[in-house]
Amino acid sequence: PGPSAPASTNADGSAAVAAPGAASVERDLIAEYTVVVNPPAVVLAPLIYNARLVPLVGVPIQPIADALFTDRLTYRWSRQLRPYVQFTPKGSGVGSVRSGSESGSDFENETPWLPCGTTEAYVPTFADLGYALRVEVTPHRGELVGDPDTATYTLSVDKLRAGNTPATLSLREKWIARKGSLHRNGAPAGTADLRVLSYNVLADWYANQPLSISSLFAHVPRRELIARRRLPRALYEIIKHDADIVCLQEVDTVAYEGLFEPAMRARGYGGAHAPKVNGAREGCALFWRLSKLELAAPPTNVPVANLVRRYILGNLPDSPHLPDSSSLPDFPLPASRLRADIGTDGAALGALLLANVPLRDVVLSRVGTIAQLVALRVRDPGGGPDPTPGSERCVVVANTHLFFHPLADHVRLLQTRAILGAIDELRTFHAAKSTGLLAAAIVAGDLNSSPKSGTAALLSCGEVGAEHGVWDHLNVFRWGDRGDRDAEGEVMPPARHAANANAPVTASAGGSSPARRPVGVRAPTRLGRLVAATGWPAFTNHVPGFVETLDYVFVTPADFQSVDGGECDASGAAPMPSLEDVASKGAGGHLPSILFPSDHVSVACDLRLKLRG
């Protein structure tokens, strides 16, 4: 039949010749792909919470990773020498570093990155001075490895030297070190040692408002009010105290999520944050050491107004303000227990609230005070097998920041009474099942109350009489309109100054009504009086025009003893600065300053918990 026709022709009509092995070439073009469903991925937020944050020697840097389809992350830290020159700002006493050249890109591209760590958090050391830091985070799921993400920290590490270490650390050096000897010696059988710290760190929301800058904190160099310089120093102070329970107030949400929580988690703490209600931009934060304490129940963050409804108005069966299910905190007790063991003063206080409309308006509607309530179970101190769940000793911790106004001591008294009702209820619920021993209790925070206040009297004495000066402004104080305030009516930092010309107070008549007269207030019978374990220092808040003690740690005395085995008292309290210390180390003789990161001084104490009563 003759030669077959060519399968194709070239452009000139000649037959196209097939290349040798054309069929095999066609086979080689077949590619195989591995399809990965939901590959592990990670995206890093800026280091800490501000790309310009000044890191400190000894303060962990914790990358915040948003990971998807990942079961673990690995970290690789490296550092690169940068052309920085050392300098000290005149008169500041701060060892710092800055670039000695405007253009360093060629240098940075040619200088190698040297490995310096593989942990989740990196703690800068003095050896890091003059270096930039970089972290590379790689996501994993099983044997799958995703693409890493990196974040570079281009500022050098600010040096904390003896001359600019927070003043409280220098003052408390021996006290802080005492915990090491207590740990080495071990607590006696049937006890557990606990260190508790409470600290109002001064919210950035308050520190940098115009009135703060121009008036309340006019004595502070502007750069020392900036959160990226001030809050890491507060964190450094907290970490160095090595407390087992840390109660913080005025913690901005962004600072909690980007600074405090990651750093404390890297140090082995669990944590919870409770922003104030009514739109305030800060709140309370509570941390506990996971090696010593575990949650007995999820943390409860509850508006104190809801506690007032439950533990004060809840005594009045016909009250139109009885709490409903939407306003009650999510406590583990059934509704049938609502009015049980609330106290003998509840009916009188409830009637007072119903009769005094301005007071009820402030307490139930206006004030955004939050209470953090956490039940912590003490882990087996001997490190042996865990005891039967529920048989260990629990500690109920309440952390709060009470309403600030200088004429509202009676409002703070009602808030405190309601918080004590919640503590009493939780102590009962978390009693040891094997012995019936009630949970111990710790009340900590910025109570905005002096040692002579009704709030301090209720806590330390267990009762306040109707004749106490706490009621002096009962029928005078009411919420009023004023400009430039936050959602709780505070003009910048809290209570801080009694001479607030913009106070929301107007005169009110009608104080002669029997239903609006002062009443006696009692703590729940099972709770009784508490002991101020941090003592009664000369001051904890020091700003122009206002120097007062506002911060405390109170405990149930039957459940604790001093670390030397004696009765529970303030012998384990951390030393406090004197007025002379503030005069010499403050800014213009006041707080905050470079040596005091907040306008409050932290309070702390060592306690010995009785595990068997």
Legacy VTK file of the C-alpha trace (Angstrom):
# vtk DataFile Version 3.0
C-alpha trace
ASCII
DATASET POLYDATA
POINTS 613 float
0.000 0.000 0.000
2.954 2.418 -0.065
4.341 4.720 2.583
1.852 6.191 4.990
1.088 9.934 4.879
2.927 12.081 7.388
0.949 12.860 10.486
1.742 16.545 10.027
3.661 18.899 7.752
5.994 21.788 8.283
5.273 25.297 7.067
7.034 24.556 3.707
4.946 21.443 3.111
7.650 18.965 4.019
6.797 16.143 6.346
7.369 16.749 10.037
9.588 14.161 11.662
8.621 12.975 15.126
11.388 13.313 17.674
12.804 10.058 18.972
11.239 9.056 22.267
8.312 11.423 21.832
6.005 9.038 23.640
8.354 8.885 26.645
8.590 12.703 26.704
4.849 12.827 26.894
4.925 10.472 29.846
7.591 12.565 31.606
5.326 15.615 31.493
2.911 13.932 33.895
3.459 15.447 37.373
2.326 14.174 40.751
1.275 16.515 43.564
0.776 15.951 47.258
-2.409 17.667 48.383
-2.372 18.877 51.976
-5.730 19.769 53.444
-5.500 22.675 55.878
-1.704 22.949 56.047
-0.328 24.262 59.350
0.056 28.027 59.235
1.096 30.825 61.566
0.987 34.621 61.484
2.803 36.689 64.099
1.476 39.847 65.647
4.038 42.547 66.462
6.290 41.575 69.332
4.690 42.288 72.682
1.904 44.802 71.997
3.680 47.777 70.511
6.276 47.634 67.762
8.176 50.408 69.546
8.065 48.865 73.004
11.322 49.160 74.904
12.374 45.663 76.028
14.125 45.257 79.338
16.788 42.907 80.580
15.010 40.192 82.540
11.525 40.807 81.081
10.338 38.017 78.721
9.567 38.878 75.106
6.674 36.700 74.027
5.667 36.478 70.348
1.905 36.364 69.874
1.131 33.781 67.218
-2.172 33.279 65.415
-1.879 29.604 64.415
-4.257 27.538 62.265
-4.429 23.748 61.873
-1.410 23.431 64.130
-0.667 21.177 67.088
2.656 22.753 68.058
4.957 25.647 67.293
8.738 25.768 67.344
10.735 28.921 67.963
14.146 30.051 66.851
15.581 33.264 68.267
18.598 34.993 66.794
20.319 38.310 67.210
22.271 40.617 64.954
24.808 43.195 65.986
23.689 46.666 64.947
25.721 49.878 64.676
24.402 51.383 67.889
26.273 53.735 70.161
25.785 53.892 73.896
24.366 57.104 75.316
22.803 58.310 78.525
20.152 61.053 78.319
21.279 63.942 80.480
19.789 63.835 83.941
17.691 60.726 83.345
19.962 58.081 84.835
18.787 55.640 82.180
21.272 53.446 80.360
19.945 53.298 76.795
21.075 52.789 73.226
20.293 54.312 69.866
21.485 54.118 66.309
24.724 55.830 65.451
23.923 55.819 61.740
20.873 56.709 59.718
21.577 54.173 56.987
22.418 50.699 58.141
20.687 48.545 55.528
23.910 47.294 53.919
25.336 46.492 57.306
22.165 44.685 58.331
22.064 42.624 55.128
25.685 41.536 55.455
25.807 40.854 59.204
24.821 37.306 60.149
22.053 36.465 62.576
23.451 34.429 65.440
21.205 31.814 67.147
20.463 32.677 70.768
17.439 30.621 71.867
14.696 28.124 71.019
12.175 28.797 73.797
8.722 30.274 73.291
9.633 33.399 75.242
13.025 35.040 75.141
14.446 36.798 78.189
16.937 39.480 77.138
20.238 39.538 78.994
22.991 42.097 79.271
24.740 40.243 76.434
21.927 41.389 74.093
22.714 45.086 74.497
23.397 46.590 71.098
21.714 43.761 69.171
18.491 43.462 67.241
16.406 40.392 68.027
14.486 38.189 65.621
12.168 35.277 66.196
11.162 32.668 63.616
8.067 30.660 64.471
7.317 27.450 62.551
3.939 25.656 62.689
3.687 21.846 62.870
0.918 19.261 62.718
2.131 15.733 63.087
4.881 15.328 60.491
3.686 18.295 58.432
5.754 21.467 58.652
4.280 24.777 57.539
5.945 27.953 56.368
7.520 29.946 59.216
6.753 33.555 60.031
9.325 35.924 61.438
9.255 39.120 63.455
12.263 41.343 63.941
12.674 43.597 66.930
14.862 46.423 65.794
15.340 48.359 69.029
18.155 47.567 71.366
17.508 46.385 74.878
17.208 49.053 77.542
19.575 48.326 80.383
18.245 48.018 83.915
21.126 48.867 86.210
21.261 49.297 89.954
20.703 53.020 89.471
17.371 52.700 87.665
15.899 49.411 88.893
12.366 49.980 90.253
12.738 51.400 93.741
10.541 48.795 95.418
12.886 46.029 94.250
15.894 47.698 95.828
13.931 48.292 99.010
12.627 44.711 99.158
15.731 42.856 98.012
16.135 40.860 101.229
12.407 40.281 101.594
12.129 38.986 98.023
15.110 36.673 98.541
13.518 35.253 101.692
11.226 33.117 99.559
14.235 31.111 98.414
15.088 30.105 101.961
11.453 29.313 102.708
11.367 27.077 99.642
14.608 25.319 100.567
13.461 24.668 104.106
9.981 23.653 103.013
6.711 24.499 104.720
5.807 22.381 107.762
3.601 19.365 107.159
-0.021 20.330 106.624
0.791 23.831 105.361
1.686 25.578 102.133
3.528 28.880 101.743
1.972 31.482 99.449
3.224 34.881 98.338
0.508 37.339 97.272
1.032 40.630 95.427
-1.454 43.378 94.576
-0.534 46.250 92.260
-2.384 49.056 90.523
-0.159 49.481 87.472
-1.784 52.727 86.239
-3.727 52.225 83.039
-2.335 53.903 79.953
-5.909 55.048 79.307
-5.663 57.288 82.394
-1.982 58.217 82.290
-2.098 59.815 78.847
-5.317 61.765 78.887
-4.907 65.552 78.643
-5.900 66.290 82.246
-3.405 63.727 83.553
-0.563 65.104 81.461
-1.271 68.744 82.265
-2.223 68.427 85.931
-2.126 65.179 87.852
1.122 63.923 86.283
2.619 67.227 85.204
5.620 66.410 87.405
6.499 63.336 85.328
8.730 63.604 82.249
6.470 62.888 79.287
8.546 59.985 78.020
8.226 58.177 81.370
4.420 58.123 81.083
4.519 56.309 77.756
3.259 52.758 78.162
6.037 51.203 76.096
8.579 52.438 78.662
6.558 52.310 81.866
4.592 49.053 81.737
7.587 46.763 81.032
9.149 48.155 84.200
5.987 47.356 86.122
6.084 43.848 84.647
9.731 43.490 85.643
8.818 44.463 89.198
5.980 41.909 89.251
8.165 39.096 87.924
10.973 39.768 90.400
8.563 39.487 93.346
8.021 35.829 92.400
4.500 35.806 93.876
2.205 32.785 93.702
-0.921 34.942 93.348
-0.773 38.278 91.516
-3.719 40.696 91.576
-3.443 43.681 89.226
-5.708 46.655 88.714
-5.989 49.209 85.903
-4.787 46.777 83.263
-5.631 47.916 79.735
-6.989 45.109 77.596
-4.275 45.581 74.976
-1.585 45.532 77.685
-3.003 42.327 79.167
-3.206 40.527 75.843
0.077 41.764 74.445
2.343 42.141 77.470
1.235 40.816 80.859
-0.514 37.584 79.879
2.122 36.291 77.412
4.995 37.112 79.765
3.307 35.606 82.816
2.253 32.525 80.864
5.874 32.049 79.811
6.778 32.157 83.507
4.347 29.382 84.379
1.231 31.312 85.398
-2.413 30.955 84.517
-4.330 34.186 84.128
-7.647 35.946 83.632
-8.616 39.502 82.726
-11.827 41.297 83.676
-12.466 44.649 81.947
-14.753 47.049 83.748
-18.290 47.298 82.458
-19.963 50.427 81.078
-17.263 50.906 78.457
-14.174 51.545 80.572
-10.963 50.571 78.788
-9.232 48.863 81.687
-9.920 46.330 84.371
-8.441 43.769 86.751
-6.067 40.911 85.978
-5.312 37.910 88.167
-2.484 35.378 87.798
-1.685 32.197 89.729
1.360 29.914 89.677
0.345 26.703 87.920
2.944 24.557 89.679
1.336 25.349 93.031
-2.296 26.225 92.271
-4.947 25.018 89.849
-8.434 26.221 89.055
-11.146 24.575 91.107
-13.726 26.251 88.835
-13.568 28.666 85.893
-12.825 32.269 86.925
-15.886 34.447 87.495
-15.732 38.061 86.347
-18.868 39.767 87.581
-20.039 43.388 87.800
-20.296 44.328 91.461
-23.742 45.772 90.722
-24.915 42.220 90.077
-23.487 41.126 93.409
-25.411 43.940 95.109
-28.596 42.646 93.481
-27.866 39.143 94.664
-26.597 39.664 98.196
-28.389 42.850 99.275
-31.570 43.274 97.263
-31.925 39.502 97.152
-33.125 39.648 100.761
-36.304 41.482 99.768
-38.894 39.074 98.350
-41.123 41.913 97.088
-38.366 44.076 95.633
-38.858 45.235 92.031
-35.089 45.020 91.708
-34.735 41.330 92.510
-32.021 39.730 90.380
-33.082 37.711 87.396
-31.129 35.003 85.645
-29.562 37.469 83.221
-28.084 39.669 85.951
-26.775 36.999 88.299
-23.180 35.844 88.178
-22.692 32.328 86.911
-22.079 30.798 90.318
-22.221 27.048 90.821
-24.953 27.201 93.468
-28.614 26.527 92.659
-31.141 29.344 92.710
-32.751 27.896 95.845
-29.687 29.034 97.790
-30.146 32.656 96.741
-31.277 34.001 100.110
-29.533 31.481 102.346
-26.800 32.684 104.693
-26.702 36.176 103.203
-26.476 37.923 106.559
-28.568 39.764 109.102
-28.033 43.212 107.597
-29.326 42.468 104.109
-32.937 43.529 104.617
-32.008 46.915 106.098
-29.467 47.585 103.340
-31.958 46.517 100.697
-34.590 48.856 102.099
-32.030 51.675 102.107
-31.260 51.123 98.439
-34.936 51.035 97.507
-35.653 54.280 99.375
-32.597 56.200 98.130
-33.040 56.536 94.382
-29.777 58.470 93.730
-27.807 55.860 95.662
-29.486 52.996 93.848
-28.792 54.723 90.538
-25.070 54.953 91.293
-24.656 51.458 92.736
-26.763 49.524 90.226
-26.518 51.519 87.005
-23.630 53.943 86.884
-20.585 52.323 88.397
-18.671 49.820 86.286
-16.722 48.155 89.101
-15.815 44.544 88.381
-14.900 41.752 90.787
-12.672 38.843 89.811
-13.574 35.751 91.827
-11.327 32.725 91.425
-11.320 29.476 93.402
-7.835 27.922 93.407
-7.023 24.415 94.592
-3.656 23.937 96.258
-1.647 21.246 94.526
-0.059 18.480 96.576
2.958 20.277 98.125
4.875 17.012 98.398
4.712 16.412 94.666
3.068 13.020 95.153
0.019 11.625 93.386
-2.908 14.006 93.232
-5.336 13.537 96.098
-8.969 12.690 95.476
-10.489 15.615 93.528
-12.265 17.975 95.879
-10.394 16.873 98.995
-7.588 19.448 98.733
-7.694 22.869 100.317
-9.063 25.664 98.163
-8.459 29.401 98.304
-11.074 31.865 97.036
-9.402 35.017 95.708
-11.278 38.261 95.094
-9.512 40.978 93.097
-11.229 44.320 92.608
-10.860 48.067 92.121
-13.656 49.850 93.952
-15.421 53.044 92.909
-13.135 56.037 93.197
-15.055 59.103 94.354
-13.815 60.683 97.629
-17.381 61.329 98.800
-18.582 57.805 98.024
-17.225 55.789 100.947
-20.741 54.466 101.528
-20.884 53.237 97.918
-17.631 51.339 98.416
-19.010 49.909 101.661
-22.017 48.466 99.826
-19.756 47.121 97.079
-17.519 45.466 99.664
-20.459 43.947 101.504
-21.730 42.417 98.272
-18.287 41.021 97.403
-18.022 39.463 100.859
-21.373 37.772 100.263
-20.004 36.205 97.077
-16.815 35.095 98.855
-18.843 33.519 101.656
-20.918 31.574 99.157
-17.897 30.371 97.219
-16.059 29.342 100.391
-18.945 27.053 101.222
-19.216 25.588 97.765
-15.489 24.849 97.577
-15.203 23.356 101.054
-13.067 20.211 101.217
-15.377 17.232 100.682
-13.455 14.966 103.039
-13.343 17.348 106.002
-15.925 20.036 105.279
-13.216 22.648 105.817
-14.286 25.908 104.185
-12.093 27.404 101.493
-9.699 30.099 102.672
-10.263 33.625 101.365
-8.067 36.435 100.062
-9.424 39.903 99.223
-6.957 42.067 97.298
-6.953 45.188 95.221
-7.178 48.938 95.067
-10.101 49.554 97.409
-9.885 53.349 97.095
-10.428 53.381 100.852
-8.205 54.720 103.611
-7.524 52.758 106.806
-10.147 54.943 108.558
-12.846 54.250 105.977
-16.000 52.219 106.444
-14.715 49.702 103.918
-11.546 49.062 105.935
-13.610 48.816 109.119
-15.971 46.236 107.629
-13.070 44.110 106.431
-10.884 44.346 109.535
-13.607 44.447 112.220
-16.420 42.519 110.555
-18.971 45.279 111.087
-19.625 48.996 110.718
-22.102 50.839 112.909
-24.789 53.201 111.695
-22.954 56.050 113.436
-19.742 55.577 111.421
-18.602 58.482 109.266
-18.949 56.267 106.204
-22.531 57.528 105.968
-21.699 61.250 106.087
-22.509 61.779 102.412
-25.326 59.259 102.124
-27.951 61.842 101.183
-25.613 64.282 99.482
-23.709 62.236 96.925
-25.399 61.514 93.620
-24.300 61.011 90.058
-23.971 64.268 88.140
-23.023 65.424 84.679
-19.520 66.618 83.968
-17.225 66.658 81.035
-14.180 64.626 80.137
-14.808 61.437 82.072
-14.660 57.778 81.289
-17.584 55.386 81.520
-17.267 55.145 85.280
-17.136 58.856 85.840
-13.434 58.935 86.598
-11.325 61.837 85.461
-8.067 60.101 84.957
-6.572 57.908 87.530
-8.876 56.982 90.249
-9.541 58.286 93.580
-6.483 59.616 93.479
-7.118 63.090 94.605
-9.749 64.148 97.071
-9.854 67.715 95.803
-11.518 66.891 92.501
-13.306 70.037 91.477
-15.381 68.201 88.895
-16.897 65.715 91.342
-20.323 64.388 90.302
-22.062 65.627 93.434
-25.125 67.762 93.899
-27.078 68.622 97.024
-30.022 66.451 97.879
-32.865 66.993 100.318
-34.957 64.409 102.048
-32.340 62.934 104.368
-34.758 62.807 107.298
-36.746 59.883 105.962
-36.273 56.871 108.304
-35.805 54.581 105.325
-32.870 56.732 104.143
-31.008 56.856 107.430
-27.704 55.010 107.944
-27.789 51.354 108.937
-25.304 48.976 110.463
-23.434 46.629 108.162
-22.046 43.212 109.070
-19.835 40.789 107.225
-21.310 37.312 106.685
-21.194 35.403 109.979
-19.045 32.556 108.658
-16.556 35.022 107.221
-16.223 37.436 110.123
-13.328 39.842 110.346
-10.290 39.649 108.092
-6.637 40.497 108.708
-4.733 43.045 106.635
-1.790 40.816 105.742
-0.007 43.715 104.030
-0.465 45.886 107.105
-1.443 49.545 107.210
1.365 51.402 105.427
1.647 55.187 105.489
0.630 55.369 101.832
0.269 53.331 98.663
-0.797 56.212 96.366
1.274 59.391 96.094
0.329 62.185 93.679
0.220 65.973 94.044
-2.491 66.863 96.529
-3.234 63.281 97.586
-1.167 60.820 99.634
-3.071 57.875 101.067
-3.221 54.117 101.617
-5.663 52.543 99.158
-4.236 49.088 98.376
-4.507 45.973 100.558
-4.424 42.203 100.854
-6.909 40.875 103.438
-7.156 37.198 104.452
-9.269 34.977 106.681
-7.135 34.668 109.862
-8.346 31.188 110.827
-6.984 29.778 107.552
-3.515 31.324 107.551
-0.583 31.825 109.866
2.595 33.818 109.600
5.559 32.142 107.931
7.252 31.796 111.318
4.304 29.736 112.558
2.593 32.426 114.634
-0.895 33.830 114.330
-1.866 35.431 111.063
-0.732 39.055 111.039
1.199 41.533 108.935
4.634 40.206 109.888
5.029 38.763 106.374
4.309 42.071 104.644
6.839 43.418 102.158
8.664 46.616 103.193
7.139 49.825 101.895
8.869 53.001 100.735
8.904 56.012 103.024
7.961 59.579 102.195
11.694 60.264 102.066
12.135 57.503 99.461
9.515 59.112 97.248
10.997 62.560 97.792
14.407 61.360 96.614
13.404 58.797 93.978
10.103 60.099 92.720
9.518 62.658 89.999
9.149 66.037 91.656
8.622 64.222 94.945
5.647 62.204 93.684
4.700 59.091 91.716
5.074 57.819 89.063
8.691 58.260 88.046
11.386 56.288 86.289
11.931 54.391 89.571
8.206 53.981 90.328
6.323 52.798 87.189
2.899 53.597 88.676
1.365 56.229 90.919
0.624 53.327 93.290
3.126 51.210 95.196
2.650 47.462 95.049
1.781 45.639 98.274
2.814 42.041 98.939
2.915 39.489 101.747
4.103 35.988 102.597
1.468 33.690 104.109
1.321 30.128 105.347
-1.931 28.370 104.441
-3.274 25.689 106.782
-4.168 22.731 104.601
-6.086 20.890 107.317
-7.495 23.724 109.362
LINES 1 614
613 0 1 2 3 4 5 6 7 8 9 10 11 12 13 14 15 16 17 18 19 20 21 22 23 24 25 26 27 28 29 30 31 32 33 34 35 36 37 38 39 40 41 42 43 44 45 46 47 48 49 50 51 52 53 54 55 56 57 58 59 60 61 62 63 64 65 66 67 68 69 70 71 72 73 74 75 76 77 78 79 80 81 82 83 84 85 86 87 88 89 90 91 92 93 94 95 96 97 98 99 100 101 102 103 104 105 106 107 108 109 110 111 112 113 114 115 116 117 118 119 120 121 122 123 124 125 126 127 128 129 130 131 132 133 134 135 136 137 138 139 140 141 142 143 144 145 146 147 148 149 150 151 152 153 154 155 156 157 158 159 160 161 162 163 164 165 166 167 168 169 170 171 172 173 174 175 176 177 178 179 180 181 182 183 184 185 186 187 188 189 190 191 192 193 194 195 196 197 198 199 200 201 202 203 204 205 206 207 208 209 210 211 212 213 214 215 216 217 218 219 220 221 222 223 224 225 226 227 228 229 230 231 232 233 234 235 236 237 238 239 240 241 242 243 244 245 246 247 248 249 250 251 252 253 254 255 256 257 258 259 260 261 262 263 264 265 266 267 268 269 270 271 272 273 274 275 276 277 278 279 280 281 282 283 284 285 286 287 288 289 290 291 292 293 294 295 296 297 298 299 300 301 302 303 304 305 306 307 308 309 310 311 312 313 314 315 316 317 318 319 320 321 322 323 324 325 326 327 328 329 330 331 332 333 334 335 336 337 338 339 340 341 342 343 344 345 346 347 348 349 350 351 352 353 354 355 356 357 358 359 360 361 362 363 364 365 366 367 368 369 370 371 372 373 374 375 376 377 378 379 380 381 382 383 384 385 386 387 388 389 390 391 392 393 394 395 396 397 398 399 400 401 402 403 404 405 406 407 408 409 410 411 412 413 414 415 416 417 418 419 420 421 422 423 424 425 426 427 428 429 430 431 432 433 434 435 436 437 438 439 440 441 442 443 444 445 446 447 448 449 450 451 452 453 454 455 456 457 458 459 460 461 462 463 464 465 466 467 468 469 470 471 472 473 474 475 476 477 478 479 480 481 482 483 484 485 486 487 488 489 490 491 492 493 494 495 496 497 498 499 500 501 502 503 504 505 506 507 508 509 510 511 512 513 514 515 516 517 518 519 520 521 522 523 524 525 526 527 528 529 530 531 532 533 534 535 536 537 538 539 540 541 542 543 544 545 546 547 548 549 550 551 552 553 554 555 556 557 558 559 560 561 562 563 564 565 566 567 568 569 570 571 572 573 574 575 576 577 578 579 580 581 582 583 584 585 586 587 588 589 590 591 592 593 594 595 596 597 598 599 600 601 602 603 604 605 606 607 608 609 610 611 612
